[in-house]
Amino acid sequence: TFIMIGAITAAVAVKKGDNFTVRYQGLGSVSGRFV
């Protein structure tokens, strides 16, 4: 089972123009900016 809690939390917490970084244990991280 693969649960992306980090991605869900980030998607809810961010606003336009915010930077975000999502880290997954053992999978590295994903970062970017909402525009």
N, C-alpha and C positions, 0 to 999 in steps of 0.2 A: 504494500500500500504506500502510495506516494502522496503526501499531503503538503501542499504549497501554502502553509500558513503565512510565511513571510510575504509572499506575493499578494495574498488577500489583504493582509494588514496594510501593506504599502499602498495598494490601490485605493483603500478607504481613507487613508490618512493624508495623502498628498493633495496639493492644489496646483492650479496652473502655474508654471514657472518654477516649481519646486524641483530640486534635484532629489534623486532617490537611489538607494543602494539596497539590493536584496541579496542576502548571503544564504547559501544553502550548505549544510554540513556535508562535506565531501564532494561538493559539486562546484565550488568556487562562488563567484558573485555576479550579479547583473546590476549594472548601473546606467543611469541616463537622466534625461530631463523631460518633464512634461511641458509642452508648449501650447 
